Amino acid sequence: MAKTVIFDGVLKGSTDKSVWLKIFEEEKQKIINLIPEEHLLLFDAKEGWEPLCNFLETDIPEVPFPHSNKKQKRVNRTMIRYVIQDLFILTVAVFVIWGIVALIGYPFPL
């Protein structure tokens, strides 16, 4: 159902990123035109707590605004772990092959 609504409907079946961005901007403009300015916050997380808290009429927290993508960091750490693991396996495989070749008496050029 989500595919039908989002991909086939909103994105009009397109796989082109530039079309997606154009559609996003069109939809965003529709919302901007629909919602009264005093009830709309166009928020960029890079701006931190201040515009968000001012809009919500609340105090600014004393903790830093969360700005890192923890999921992406976790994905990067996982990828690094797999690369290291693959390199270790490759190194072991090279030494095993080298040992087998040495056992069968293949002359290594030095």
MARBADREN-933035 format. One record per atom (N, C-alpha, C, CB): residue number from 1; x, y, z. Coordinates in steps of 0.2 Angstrom, whole numbers, plus 5000, padded with zeros to 4 digits. Glycine has a CB too. Layout:
N
(rec NUM; (X; Y; Z))
...
end
This chain:
110
(rec 1; (5004; 4994; 5000))
(rec 1; (5000; 5000; 5000))
(rec 1; (5004; 5006; 5000))
(rec 1; (4995; 5000; 5006))
(rec 2; (5010; 5006; 5004))
(rec 2; (5014; 5012; 5004))
(rec 2; (5017; 5013; 4998))
(rec 2; (5020; 5011; 5010))
(rec 3; (5019; 5008; 4994))
(rec 3; (5022; 5009; 4987))
(rec 3; (5017; 5012; 4983))
(rec 3; (5024; 5002; 4985))
(rec 4; (5011; 5010; 4983))
(rec 4; (5006; 5013; 4979))
(rec 4; (5005; 5020; 4980))
(rec 4; (4999; 5009; 4980))
(rec 5; (5004; 5022; 4987))
(rec 5; (5003; 5029; 4989))
(rec 5; (5009; 5033; 4987))
(rec 5; (5001; 5029; 4996))
(rec 6; (5015; 5031; 4990))
(rec 6; (5020; 5036; 4989))
(rec 6; (5024; 5035; 4982))
(rec 6; (5026; 5034; 4995))
(rec 7; (5026; 5029; 4980))
(rec 7; (5030; 5029; 4974))
(rec 7; (5025; 5030; 4968))
(rec 7; (5033; 5022; 4974))
(rec 8; (5020; 5026; 4967))
(rec 8; (5016; 5027; 4961))
(rec 8; (5012; 5034; 4962))
(rec 8; (5011; 5021; 4961))
(rec 9; (5010; 5036; 4968))
(rec 9; (5005; 5042; 4968))
(rec 9; (5009; 5048; 4969))
(rec 9; (5001; 5041; 4974))
(rec 10; (5012; 5049; 4974))
(rec 10; (5016; 5056; 4976))
(rec 10; (5022; 5056; 4971))
(rec 10; (5018; 5056; 4983))
(rec 11; (5026; 5051; 4970))
(rec 11; (5032; 5052; 4966))
(rec 11; (5031; 5050; 4959))
(rec 11; (5037; 5047; 4968))
(rec 12; (5024; 5049; 4957))
(rec 12; (5022; 5047; 4950))
(rec 12; (5026; 5042; 4947))
(rec 12; (5023; 5054; 4946))
(rec 13; (5029; 5037; 4950))
(rec 13; (5032; 5031; 4948))
(rec 13; (5039; 5033; 4945))
(rec 13; (5029; 5029; 4942))
(rec 14; (5042; 5039; 4947))
(rec 14; (5048; 5041; 4945))
(rec 14; (5054; 5038; 4949))
(rec 14; (5049; 5049; 4945))
(rec 15; (5060; 5037; 4947))
(rec 15; (5065; 5035; 4951))
(rec 15; (5071; 5040; 4950))
(rec 15; (5068; 5028; 4948))
(rec 16; (5069; 5046; 4947))
(rec 16; (5074; 5051; 4946))
(rec 16; (5074; 5056; 4952))
(rec 16; (5072; 5055; 4940))
(rec 17; (5080; 5056; 4955))
(rec 17; (5081; 5060; 4961))
(rec 17; (5079; 5067; 4960))
(rec 17; (5088; 5060; 4964))
(rec 18; (5080; 5070; 4954))
(rec 18; (5079; 5077; 4953))
(rec 18; (5071; 5078; 4953))
(rec 18; (5082; 5080; 4947))
(rec 19; (5067; 5073; 4950))
(rec 19; (5060; 5073; 4950))
(rec 19; (5057; 5073; 4957))
(rec 19; (5057; 5068; 4946))
(rec 20; (5060; 5069; 4961))
(rec 20; (5058; 5068; 4968))
(rec 20; (5059; 5075; 4972))
(rec 20; (5062; 5063; 4972))
(rec 21; (5065; 5078; 4971))
(rec 21; (5066; 5085; 4974))
(rec 21; (5061; 5090; 4972))
(rec 21; (5074; 5087; 4973))
(rec 22; (5060; 5090; 4965))
(rec 22; (5055; 5095; 4963))
(rec 22; (5048; 5093; 4966))
(rec 22; (5054; 5094; 4955))
(rec 23; (5046; 5087; 4966))
(rec 23; (5040; 5085; 4969))
(rec 23; (5040; 5087; 4977))
(rec 23; (5038; 5078; 4969))
(rec 24; (5045; 5086; 4980))
(rec 24; (5046; 5088; 4987))
(rec 24; (5045; 5096; 4988))
(rec 24; (5053; 5086; 4990))
(rec 25; (5048; 5100; 4984))
(rec 25; (5048; 5107; 4984))
(rec 25; (5040; 5109; 4983))
(rec 25; (5053; 5110; 4980))
(rec 26; (5037; 5106; 4978))
(rec 26; (5030; 5108; 4976))
(rec 26; (5026; 5106; 4982))
(rec 26; (5028; 5104; 4970))
(rec 27; (5026; 5100; 4985))
(rec 27; (5022; 5099; 4991))
(rec 27; (5024; 5103; 4997))
(rec 27; (5024; 5091; 4993))
(rec 28; (5030; 5105; 4998))
(rec 28; (5032; 5109; 5004))
(rec 28; (5028; 5116; 5002))
(rec 28; (5039; 5110; 5004))
(rec 29; (5028; 5119; 4996))
(rec 29; (5025; 5125; 4995))
(rec 29; (5018; 5125; 4996))
(rec 29; (5027; 5127; 4988))
(rec 30; (5015; 5119; 4994))
(rec 30; (5008; 5119; 4996))
(rec 30; (5006; 5119; 5003))
(rec 30; (5005; 5112; 4993))
(rec 31; (5010; 5116; 5007))
(rec 31; (5009; 5117; 5014))
(rec 31; (5010; 5124; 5017))
(rec 31; (5014; 5112; 5018))
(rec 32; (5016; 5127; 5014))
(rec 32; (5017; 5134; 5016))
(rec 32; (5011; 5138; 5014))
(rec 32; (5024; 5137; 5013))
(rec 33; (5008; 5137; 5009))
(rec 33; (5003; 5141; 5006))
(rec 33; (4996; 5140; 5010))
(rec 33; (5001; 5140; 4999))
(rec 34; (4996; 5134; 5013))
(rec 34; (4990; 5132; 5017))
(rec 34; (4990; 5134; 5024))
(rec 34; (4989; 5124; 5016))
(rec 35; (4995; 5133; 5027))
(rec 35; (4996; 5134; 5035))
(rec 35; (4997; 5142; 5036))
(rec 35; (5001; 5130; 5038))
(rec 36; (4993; 5145; 5040))
(rec 36; (4995; 5152; 5042))
(rec 36; (5002; 5153; 5045))
(rec 36; (4989; 5155; 5047))
(rec 37; (5005; 5158; 5043))
(rec 37; (5012; 5159; 5045))
(rec 37; (5013; 5158; 5053))
(rec 37; (5014; 5166; 5043))
(rec 38; (5009; 5161; 5057))
(rec 38; (5010; 5160; 5064))
(rec 38; (5009; 5153; 5067))
(rec 38; (5004; 5165; 5068))
(rec 39; (5006; 5148; 5063))
(rec 39; (5006; 5141; 5065))
(rec 39; (5011; 5137; 5061))
(rec 39; (4999; 5139; 5063))
(rec 40; (5015; 5140; 5058))
(rec 40; (5020; 5136; 5053))
(rec 40; (5027; 5137; 5055))
(rec 40; (5019; 5137; 5046))
(rec 41; (5031; 5132; 5057))
(rec 41; (5038; 5133; 5058))
(rec 41; (5042; 5129; 5052))
(rec 41; (5040; 5130; 5065))
(rec 42; (5046; 5133; 5049))
(rec 42; (5050; 5130; 5044))
(rec 42; (5057; 5129; 5048))
(rec 42; (5051; 5134; 5037))
(rec 43; (5058; 5123; 5050))
(rec 43; (5064; 5122; 5054))
(rec 43; (5070; 5118; 5051))
(rec 43; (5061; 5118; 5061))
(rec 44; (5076; 5120; 5052))
(rec 44; (5082; 5117; 5050))
(rec 44; (5085; 5115; 5056))
(rec 44; (5086; 5121; 5045))
(rec 45; (5086; 5108; 5057))
(rec 45; (5089; 5106; 5064))
(rec 45; (5096; 5109; 5065))
(rec 45; (5090; 5098; 5063))
(rec 46; (5099; 5112; 5060))
(rec 46; (5106; 5115; 5061))
(rec 46; (5105; 5122; 5065))
(rec 46; (5109; 5117; 5054))
(rec 47; (5099; 5124; 5065))
(rec 47; (5098; 5130; 5069))
(rec 47; (5098; 5129; 5077))
(rec 47; (5091; 5133; 5067))
(rec 48; (5097; 5123; 5079))
(rec 48; (5097; 5121; 5086))
(rec 48; (5090; 5122; 5089))
(rec 48; (5102; 5126; 5089))
(rec 49; (5091; 5123; 5096))
(rec 49; (5085; 5123; 5100))
(rec 49; (5081; 5130; 5099))
(rec 49; (5087; 5123; 5107))
(rec 50; (5084; 5135; 5098))
(rec 50; (5081; 5142; 5099))
(rec 50; (5075; 5143; 5095))
(rec 50; (5086; 5147; 5097))
(rec 51; (5075; 5142; 5088))
(rec 51; (5069; 5143; 5084))
(rec 51; (5063; 5138; 5086))
(rec 51; (5070; 5143; 5077))
(rec 52; (5065; 5132; 5087))
(rec 52; (5060; 5127; 5089))
(rec 52; (5057; 5129; 5096))
(rec 52; (5063; 5120; 5090))
(rec 53; (5061; 5131; 5101))
(rec 53; (5058; 5132; 5107))
(rec 53; (5054; 5139; 5107))
(rec 53; (5063; 5133; 5113))
(rec 54; (5056; 5144; 5103))
(rec 54; (5053; 5150; 5103))
(rec 54; (5046; 5149; 5100))
(rec 54; (5057; 5155; 5098))
(rec 55; (5046; 5145; 5094))
(rec 55; (5039; 5143; 5091))
(rec 55; (5035; 5139; 5096))
(rec 55; (5041; 5139; 5085))
(rec 56; (5037; 5135; 5100))
(rec 56; (5033; 5131; 5105))
(rec 56; (5032; 5135; 5111))
(rec 56; (5036; 5125; 5106))
(rec 57; (5035; 5141; 5112))
(rec 57; (5034; 5145; 5118))
(rec 57; (5036; 5141; 5124))
(rec 57; (5027; 5148; 5118))
(rec 58; (5042; 5138; 5124))
(rec 58; (5045; 5135; 5129))
(rec 58; (5052; 5137; 5130))
(rec 58; (5044; 5127; 5128))
(rec 59; (5055; 5135; 5136))
(rec 59; (5062; 5136; 5138))
(rec 59; (5066; 5132; 5134))
(rec 59; (5063; 5135; 5145))
(rec 60; (5072; 5135; 5132))
(rec 60; (5077; 5132; 5129))
(rec 60; (5081; 5127; 5134))
(rec 60; (5082; 5137; 5126))
(rec 61; (5081; 5120; 5132))
(rec 61; (5085; 5116; 5136))
(rec 61; (5092; 5117; 5137))
(rec 61; (5084; 5108; 5134))
(rec 62; (5095; 5115; 5143))
(rec 62; (5102; 5116; 5144))
(rec 62; (5106; 5111; 5141))
(rec 62; (5103; 5117; 5151))
(rec 63; (5103; 5106; 5138))
(rec 63; (5107; 5101; 5135))
(rec 63; (5108; 5103; 5127))
(rec 63; (5104; 5094; 5135))
(rec 64; (5114; 5101; 5125))
(rec 64; (5115; 5102; 5117))
(rec 64; (5110; 5099; 5113))
(rec 64; (5122; 5100; 5115))
(rec 65; (5109; 5103; 5108))
(rec 65; (5104; 5100; 5103))
(rec 65; (5107; 5094; 5099))
(rec 65; (5102; 5106; 5097))
(rec 66; (5103; 5089; 5099))
(rec 66; (5106; 5083; 5096))
(rec 66; (5107; 5084; 5088))
(rec 66; (5101; 5076; 5096))
(rec 67; (5113; 5083; 5086))
(rec 67; (5114; 5085; 5079))
(rec 67; (5118; 5079; 5075))
(rec 67; (5119; 5091; 5079))
(rec 68; (5120; 5074; 5078))
(rec 68; (5123; 5068; 5075))
(rec 68; (5118; 5063; 5073))
(rec 68; (5129; 5065; 5079))
(rec 69; (5120; 5060; 5067))
(rec 69; (5116; 5054; 5065))
(rec 69; (5119; 5048; 5068))
(rec 69; (5116; 5054; 5057))
(rec 70; (5117; 5046; 5074))
(rec 70; (5119; 5040; 5077))
(rec 70; (5119; 5033; 5073))
(rec 70; (5116; 5039; 5084))
(rec 71; (5113; 5033; 5069))
(rec 71; (5112; 5027; 5065))
(rec 71; (5118; 5026; 5060))
(rec 71; (5105; 5027; 5062))
(rec 72; (5119; 5032; 5057))
(rec 72; (5124; 5032; 5052))
(rec 72; (5131; 5030; 5055))
(rec 72; (5125; 5039; 5048))
(rec 73; (5132; 5033; 5061))
(rec 73; (5139; 5031; 5064))
(rec 73; (5139; 5024; 5065))
(rec 73; (5140; 5035; 5071))
(rec 74; (5133; 5021; 5068))
(rec 74; (5133; 5014; 5069))
(rec 74; (5134; 5010; 5062))
(rec 74; (5126; 5012; 5072))
(rec 75; (5131; 5012; 5057))
(rec 75; (5132; 5009; 5051))
(rec 75; (5139; 5009; 5048))
(rec 75; (5127; 5012; 5045))
(rec 76; (5142; 5015; 5049))
(rec 76; (5149; 5015; 5048))
(rec 76; (5154; 5011; 5052))
(rec 76; (5152; 5023; 5048))
(rec 77; (5153; 5010; 5058))
(rec 77; (5157; 5006; 5063))
(rec 77; (5156; 4999; 5060))
(rec 77; (5155; 5007; 5070))
(rec 78; (5150; 4997; 5059))
(rec 78; (5148; 4990; 5056))
(rec 78; (5152; 4989; 5050))
(rec 78; (5141; 4989; 5056))
(rec 79; (5152; 4993; 5045))
(rec 79; (5155; 4992; 5039))
(rec 79; (5163; 4992; 5040))
(rec 79; (5154; 4998; 5034))
(rec 80; (5166; 4996; 5045))
(rec 80; (5173; 4995; 5046))
(rec 80; (5174; 4989; 5049))
(rec 80; (5175; 5001; 5051))
(rec 81; (5170; 4986; 5054))
(rec 81; (5171; 4980; 5057))
(rec 81; (5171; 4974; 5051))
(rec 81; (5166; 4978; 5062))
(rec 82; (5167; 4974; 5047))
(rec 82; (5166; 4969; 5041))
(rec 82; (5172; 4970; 5037))
(rec 82; (5160; 4970; 5037))
(rec 83; (5175; 4976; 5035))
(rec 83; (5181; 4977; 5031))
(rec 83; (5187; 4974; 5035))
(rec 83; (5182; 4984; 5030))
(rec 84; (5188; 4975; 5041))
(rec 84; (5193; 4972; 5045))
(rec 84; (5193; 4965; 5045))
(rec 84; (5193; 4975; 5052))
(rec 85; (5187; 4962; 5046))
(rec 85; (5185; 4955; 5047))
(rec 85; (5187; 4952; 5040))
(rec 85; (5178; 4954; 5049))
(rec 86; (5185; 4955; 5034))
(rec 86; (5187; 4952; 5028))
(rec 86; (5194; 4952; 5026))
(rec 86; (5183; 4956; 5022))
(rec 87; (5197; 4958; 5029))
(rec 87; (5205; 4958; 5028))
(rec 87; (5208; 4953; 5032))
(rec 87; (5207; 4965; 5030))
(rec 88; (5206; 4952; 5038))
(rec 88; (5209; 4946; 5042))
(rec 88; (5208; 4940; 5038))
(rec 88; (5206; 4946; 5049))
(rec 89; (5202; 4938; 5036))
(rec 89; (5201; 4932; 5033))
(rec 89; (5205; 4931; 5026))
(rec 89; (5193; 4931; 5031))
(rec 90; (5206; 4936; 5023))
(rec 90; (5210; 4936; 5017))
(rec 90; (5217; 4935; 5018))
(rec 90; (5209; 4943; 5013))
(rec 91; (5220; 4938; 5024))
(rec 91; (5226; 4937; 5026))
(rec 91; (5228; 4930; 5028))
(rec 91; (5228; 4942; 5032))
(rec 92; (5223; 4927; 5032))
(rec 92; (5224; 4920; 5034))
(rec 92; (5224; 4916; 5028))
(rec 92; (5218; 4918; 5039))
(rec 93; (5219; 4917; 5023))
(rec 93; (5219; 4913; 5017))
(rec 93; (5225; 4913; 5013))
(rec 93; (5213; 4916; 5012))
(rec 94; (5228; 4919; 5013))
(rec 94; (5235; 4920; 5009))
(rec 94; (5240; 4916; 5012))
(rec 94; (5237; 4928; 5009))
(rec 95; (5240; 4916; 5019))
(rec 95; (5245; 4912; 5023))
(rec 95; (5244; 4905; 5022))
(rec 95; (5246; 4914; 5030))
(rec 96; (5238; 4903; 5022))
(rec 96; (5236; 4896; 5021))
(rec 96; (5238; 4893; 5014))
(rec 96; (5229; 4894; 5022))
(rec 97; (5237; 4897; 5009))
(rec 97; (5239; 4895; 5003))
(rec 97; (5246; 4895; 5002))
(rec 97; (5235; 4900; 4997))
(rec 98; (5249; 4900; 5005))
(rec 98; (5257; 4901; 5004))
(rec 98; (5260; 4895; 5008))
(rec 98; (5259; 4907; 5008))
(rec 99; (5257; 4892; 5014))
(rec 99; (5259; 4887; 5017))
(rec 99; (5258; 4880; 5013))
(rec 99; (5256; 4886; 5024))
(rec 100; (5253; 4880; 5010))
(rec 100; (5251; 4874; 5006))
(rec 100; (5256; 4873; 5000))
(rec 100; (5244; 4874; 5003))
(rec 101; (5257; 4879; 4997))
(rec 101; (5262; 4879; 4991))
(rec 101; (5269; 4877; 4993))
(rec 101; (5262; 4886; 4988))
(rec 102; (5271; 4880; 4999))
(rec 102; (5277; 4878; 5002))
(rec 102; (5278; 4871; 5004))
(rec 102; (5279; 4883; 5008))
(rec 103; (5273; 4868; 5006))
(rec 103; (5273; 4861; 5008))
(rec 103; (5274; 4856; 5002))
(rec 103; (5266; 4859; 5012))
(rec 104; (5270; 4858; 4996))
(rec 104; (5271; 4854; 4990))
(rec 104; (5278; 4856; 4986))
(rec 104; (5265; 4856; 4985))
(rec 105; (5282; 4860; 4989))
(rec 105; (5288; 4861; 4986))
(rec 105; (5289; 4866; 4981))
(rec 105; (5291; 4855; 4984))
(rec 106; (5284; 4870; 4980))
(rec 106; (5285; 4875; 4974))
(rec 106; (5290; 4880; 4976))
(rec 106; (5278; 4879; 4973))
(rec 107; (5295; 4881; 4971))
(rec 107; (5301; 4886; 4973))
(rec 107; (5299; 4893; 4972))
(rec 107; (5306; 4884; 4968))
(rec 108; (5299; 4897; 4978))
(rec 108; (5297; 4904; 4978))
(rec 108; (5304; 4908; 4976))
(rec 108; (5295; 4906; 4985))
(rec 109; (5303; 4912; 4971))
(rec 109; (5308; 4917; 4969))
(rec 109; (5309; 4922; 4975))
(rec 109; (5307; 4920; 4962))
(rec 110; (5315; 4923; 4977))
(rec 110; (5317; 4927; 4982))
(rec 110; (5321; 4933; 4979))
(rec 110; (5321; 4924; 4988))
end
